Amino acid sequence: MSVPDSPAIGVPSDPSGPVASGSARPSRLDAAIAARLRRTADGLVAAVVRAHDSGEVLMVAWMDDEALHRTLTTGRATYWSRSRREYWVKGATSGHHQYVRSVALDCDGDALLISVDQVGAACHTGHRTCFYTELPVTAPEAL
Amino acid sequence: MSVPDSPAIGVPSDPSGPVASGSARPSRLDAAIAARLRRTADGLVAAVVRAHDSGEVLMVAWMDDEALHRTLTTGRATYWSRSRREYWVKGATSGHHQYVRSVALDCDGDALLISVDQVGAACHTGHRTCFYTELPVTAPEAL
């Protein structure tokens, strides 16, 4: 698999508006796809990751346009780290790779569903999925 | 189930980091749960909704503290509409109710996984799931 020689270096220009805005960083994403995205104020869409085999929901991460471009064209799930403000390829340091099987956009363009073959644990804590903390549903008529 | 008479006004003391911020609106959410949330700049966490029976991912919506409180205590999935800036109970107008079976928080507190019994279509377009638009994965060595 080829990796671009010169990644687009990202200095956010100006993510404006409460919901929709343009890409915060330079991106090679196909313009027709970019036009469908409805980003947060900081230029991101939510990426829901599920295991291709079991359907289990593994994690949620964030993508900007360029992260989505890299995910689609390399087949390796690539996200934008909000805390470190940099791209990260899942598994690059942990070895817990995510090989992309399919990507779907939702009806209003603010979320992606990424089906992956997950190597090892998806969660940095070692759990298979990040959603291991149950919250109490206390509805009196809960099913 | 008792509902507090005087809602605890939620300005969490210290949601740390560049992303987290306090609850944007007054909330009755349990303080211990609120303290674990890591919100977007507009005070929201992503809620991934899946069908309890099939495990299918149906949609992504957004919750602030109060929406999560209502979801946990009524058993009816309740979200914050970013466009209308109001709470909405899924199915209130469409009849496509979501009865909550379980709620899980992810490891870093910025996403929820809501398992529901979905009545009818989850998507406002009439599709069963909102993720009906496939994007092309063009990686040369895609699996």
Interface residues (C-beta under 8 A of the other chain):
Chain A: M1 S2 P18 V19 I33 R36 T40 A41 D42 A46 V48 R50 S54 G55 E56 V57 M59 V60 L68 L72 T73 T74 G75 R76 R82 S83 R85 Y99 V100 R101 S102 V103 A104 L105 D106 C107 D108 D110 A111 L112 L113 D117 C123 H124 T125 H127 C130 F131 Y132 T133 E134 L135 P136 V137 T138 A139 P140 E141 A142 L143
Chain B: M1 G17 P18 V19 I33 R36 T40 A41 D42 A46 V48 R50 S54 G55 E56 V57 M59 V60 L68 L72 T73 T74 G75 R76 R82 S83 Y99 V100 R101 S102 V103 A104 L105 D106 C107 D108 D110 A111 L112 L113 D117 C123 H124 T125 H127 C130 F131 Y132 T133 E134 L135 P136 V137 T138 A139 P140 E141 A142 L143
